[in-house]
Amino acid sequence: MFLMWKQDSNTKKHYVWLGINRKFIADGRGNIKAVIGHTRDITETKLLHQRLETSLQNYKTLYHNAQSALYRTRISDGKMLECNEAMAKMLGYESREQCLAEHYSTKYYTDPRRRSELMKLLKEKGQVDGFEVEARRVDGSVLWAKISAQAHPEKDYLEGTILDITASKILTPAENQVLEQIMLGKSSKEIAFQLKRSVRTIEDHRAHIMQKLGVHNLVELTKKTIKAGLEPQ
């Protein structure tokens, strides 16, 4: 296969891809006497492959840059086979590559029976939506997740999306309201005015939020909220 110029009747030049099949004819001493074969234009096939490759690259870019946490894990042992950056960040890994190299979902369920229940539902229905589990991030902190998944048992994997619902599980509704306002950059006084509460009450909520999330100041709170993907409800 090689690339060459072609000039059509309108004197326009363009590239064409050619596929070549050939056979060498030799005499009794092994000397080449002739070459026979044929050449065919495979430009359309080549361009189709290039378009498919471009589409695949575009899909990969969309997948890895998606804000939703996307994953594919092996059914038999929970090994992470594929994920995007959002998924790796939610689990507490420094990078997608680290997550793919190290993560086994079976190790992070707080109650392993919940994974068994998930596998049972997938076996019966083929897919699940909104299955809630309590797990652990890499650093040991609590992760509450809502799982949507589809099983492919013939290929030994399941794939889907995960929504981090940690904040709604470990924080009270009032604390979630305060956290949302904190993430908007508002001061305790501004939050108190917005929610019609006293500044002291807001300060108490702020302290409880930091204690529950294991942080000590606003900078740590902001970093952990962003890194963990905590979404105030």
C-alpha angles and dihedrals in degrees: 000000000000142000123244142166120260127194117203131200091276089059090245116143123216139157123266129188116225128199113207129198116185142167128201120224115209134185125234091280094053096255115146109244102167145358123218128184147105140255127216134188109247096169095119092050092048093048090048090054090049092051091049090050091050091049090050092051091048090051092050091050091049091046097049095043096045116123092221117084107251126185149165120203134180112254096215099058108000095249112166106243099172138359142153130241092265090058093048091049092049091054091049100251122144092228144003089250092057091049092052092048098047114020124107111168091207090070097055105053110111087211112029089201089072090064089050089053090049092050090049092053091047091050091051100040106018092230142036134201127202098004107168122215138168113227141156131253121224091269091052097253120138120269120189110194138184108213129205113183145163122207127224101185094170088064096034097240143101127203139186145104136302127209118203108228096165096121093052090050104045100029126067119241089256092051090050090054091051093046090052091053092046090054088054088060098251124151124235090257092052092046091049090053092045095049096034093239133126120267089240091057091050091049090052091051090048091052092049091049092052092047093050093046093044098240132128107203143017094267092055091044092053093046094048093046092052095041094047094042092232109181115200109224 
